[in-house]
């Protein structure tokens, strides 16, 4: 398992291709070098709406790179121009080799200099639609189950693109996929 990209953004106001005006930090971009991880997330990262993003339980958002091919295809079908790059799902960490079906609440992602604890799956909102450029993006995230997951900070430190990490199993009582399906029932 490997960390492909570390991504951050500041809150910005933008008008999406759908015409919707949005304040968001969903437009994450890759950072060079090691990035500090504090109790509320990555240095240089912000969240626009702290009622649904951020805080100790949602300090960092991770997303599997393996799902990018799916999103490239559906954006093409929706006639949305532009290539996707790491951070375009709004994730702080673009991961390779770890998908939602292998992750449970309480599992730990151990990096060389920090540890992050899986807390819950992401629930897509209208800002994801606005950022992706078509109104069915959140619905497709629900239907596909390609949601990614939030992480709390178990041990502060630094992370850098290219580094390997290991998954340390937690209690294995609630899986990310099962919790996502339960929360999204009837929304897909």
Secondary structure as the mmCIF struct_conf table of DSSP 4:
data_model
#
loop_
_struct_conf.conf_type_id
_struct_conf.id
_struct_conf.beg_label_comp_id
_struct_conf.beg_label_asym_id
_struct_conf.beg_label_seq_id
_struct_conf.end_label_comp_id
_struct_conf.end_label_asym_id
_struct_conf.end_label_seq_id
STRN STRN1 UNK A 2 UNK A 8
STRN STRN2 UNK A 12 UNK A 15
TURN_TY1_P TURN_TY1_P1 UNK A 17 UNK A 18
BEND BEND1 UNK A 19 UNK A 19
STRN STRN3 UNK A 21 UNK A 24
STRN STRN4 UNK A 29 UNK A 30
BEND BEND2 UNK A 33 UNK A 33
STRN STRN5 UNK A 35 UNK A 38
TURN_TY1_P TURN_TY1_P2 UNK A 39 UNK A 40
STRN STRN6 UNK A 41 UNK A 42
TURN_TY1_P TURN_TY1_P3 UNK A 43 UNK A 44
BEND BEND3 UNK A 48 UNK A 48
TURN_TY1_P TURN_TY1_P4 UNK A 50 UNK A 52
BEND BEND4 UNK A 53 UNK A 53
BEND BEND5 UNK A 55 UNK A 55
HELX_RH_3T_P HELX_RH_3T_P1 UNK A 56 UNK A 58
BEND BEND6 UNK A 59 UNK A 59
STRN STRN7 UNK A 60 UNK A 64
HELX_RH_3T_P HELX_RH_3T_P2 UNK A 65 UNK A 67
HELX_RH_AL_P HELX_RH_AL_P1 UNK A 68 UNK A 77
TURN_TY1_P TURN_TY1_P5 UNK A 78 UNK A 79
BEND BEND7 UNK A 82 UNK A 82
TURN_TY1_P TURN_TY1_P6 UNK A 86 UNK A 89
BEND BEND8 UNK A 90 UNK A 90
BEND BEND9 UNK A 92 UNK A 92
STRN STRN8 UNK A 93 UNK A 96
BEND BEND10 UNK A 97 UNK A 97
HELX_RH_3T_P HELX_RH_3T_P3 UNK A 100 UNK A 102
STRN STRN9 UNK A 104 UNK A 104
TURN_TY1_P TURN_TY1_P7 UNK A 105 UNK A 106
STRN STRN10 UNK A 108 UNK A 110
BEND BEND11 UNK A 112 UNK A 113
STRN STRN11 UNK A 115 UNK A 121
HELX_RH_AL_P HELX_RH_AL_P2 UNK A 126 UNK A 132
TURN_TY1_P TURN_TY1_P8 UNK A 133 UNK A 133
BEND BEND12 UNK A 134 UNK A 134
TURN_TY1_P TURN_TY1_P9 UNK A 135 UNK A 136
HELX_RH_AL_P HELX_RH_AL_P3 UNK A 137 UNK A 144
STRN STRN12 UNK A 149 UNK A 155
STRN STRN13 UNK A 157 UNK A 159
TURN_TY1_P TURN_TY1_P10 UNK A 161 UNK A 162
STRN STRN14 UNK A 164 UNK A 164
STRN STRN15 UNK A 166 UNK A 168
BEND BEND13 UNK A 174 UNK A 174
STRN STRN16 UNK A 175 UNK A 175
HELX_RH_AL_P HELX_RH_AL_P4 UNK A 176 UNK A 184
TURN_TY1_P TURN_TY1_P11 UNK A 185 UNK A 186
#
